[in-house]
Amino acid sequence: MPLIYMKEIFTPLRMVGIKIFKSTEGQLYIKLGSRHRRHIF
């Protein structure tokens, strides 16, 4: 499995534990609390 580098995108949802990440390929991922990142787009 190739390594995927991600950067966190700041949103106000971060205050309630929802984080959004963007990969180097341009795909978006969401992380809810301590769960795994899930691909959304």
KEFIMAR-994851 format. One record per residue (C-alpha): residue number from 1; residue in one letter; z, y, x. Coordinates in pm, whole numbers, plus 32768, in hexadecimal, padded with zeros to 4 digits. Layout:
REM KEFIMAR-994851
n->NUM | res->A | zz->Z | yy->Y | xx->X
...
REM end
This chain:
REM KEFIMAR-994851
n->1 | res->M | zz->8000 | yy->8000 | xx->8000
n->2 | res->P | zz->7F9B | yy->814F | xx->8096
n->3 | res->L | zz->8095 | yy->8263 | xx->80CB
n->4 | res->I | zz->807D | yy->8380 | xx->7FD1
n->5 | res->Y | zz->8107 | yy->84D4 | xx->8033
n->6 | res->M | zz->8195 | yy->859F | xx->7F14
n->7 | res->K | zz->820A | yy->8701 | xx->7EE6
n->8 | res->E | zz->82FC | yy->876B | xx->7DD5
n->9 | res->I | zz->827E | yy->8870 | xx->7CDF
n->10 | res->F | zz->838C | yy->8961 | xx->7C6F
n->11 | res->T | zz->83BC | yy->8971 | xx->7AF5
n->12 | res->P | zz->84E7 | yy->89D9 | xx->7A20
n->13 | res->L | zz->8502 | yy->886A | xx->79B5
n->14 | res->R | zz->859E | yy->8820 | xx->7B07
n->15 | res->M | zz->86E8 | yy->88AD | xx->7A86
n->16 | res->V | zz->86FF | yy->8790 | xx->7989
n->17 | res->G | zz->8698 | yy->867E | xx->7A80
n->18 | res->I | zz->851F | yy->866D | xx->7A48
n->19 | res->K | zz->8452 | yy->8697 | xx->7B87
n->20 | res->I | zz->82D7 | yy->86AC | xx->7BA5
n->21 | res->F | zz->8220 | yy->864E | xx->7CE5
n->22 | res->K | zz->80B8 | yy->867B | xx->7D58
n->23 | res->S | zz->801E | yy->8584 | xx->7E4F
n->24 | res->T | zz->7F28 | yy->85D7 | xx->7F63
n->25 | res->E | zz->7E14 | yy->853E | xx->7E88
n->26 | res->G | zz->7E63 | yy->8636 | xx->7D72
n->27 | res->Q | zz->7F0C | yy->8543 | xx->7C83
n->28 | res->L | zz->8049 | yy->85A4 | xx->7BC7
n->29 | res->Y | zz->8187 | yy->84D7 | xx->7BB4
n->30 | res->I | zz->82C7 | yy->850B | xx->7AEC
n->31 | res->K | zz->8427 | yy->849D | xx->7B46
n->32 | res->L | zz->853A | yy->848D | xx->7A40
n->33 | res->G | zz->8696 | yy->8490 | xx->7AD9
n->34 | res->S | zz->86BD | yy->8374 | xx->7BD2
n->35 | res->R | zz->859A | yy->82A4 | xx->7B4C
n->36 | res->H | zz->845B | yy->8258 | xx->7C0D
n->37 | res->R | zz->833A | yy->8350 | xx->7C14
n->38 | res->R | zz->8234 | yy->830B | xx->7B08
n->39 | res->H | zz->80C7 | yy->836F | xx->7B12
n->40 | res->I | zz->8071 | yy->8462 | xx->79F4
n->41 | res->F | zz->7F14 | yy->84EB | xx->7A42
REM end
